[in-house]
Amino acid sequence: MNQPQLVEYDKIFNKKIPIIPPPPPPVIKKDNTPLFFNICCILILILGVFLLVKRNEDKDKNQRKYREKINKIYNEIQLN
């Protein structure tokens, strides 16, 4: 009996290459929350600085009004 001849299947048939689908493009999701938070904080700071400057400017006017009221009350007391 003759031994059967072995067949090299690699030479006859190509190996099946597994098909790898290309990876999907990454989905870039923009989150604008930090931007809006920073804008709100900057607006609050600007408003605070504006109010402090206005308060400082009105300080002299308020002191004059206060002194006028005190003088008026003092003069009314002196007349009576």
Summary of the structure (lengths in Angstrom):
residues: 80
radius of gyration: 44.3
end to end distance: 148.9
largest distance: 148.9
contacts: 99
relative contact order: 0.04
helix: 64%
strand: 0%
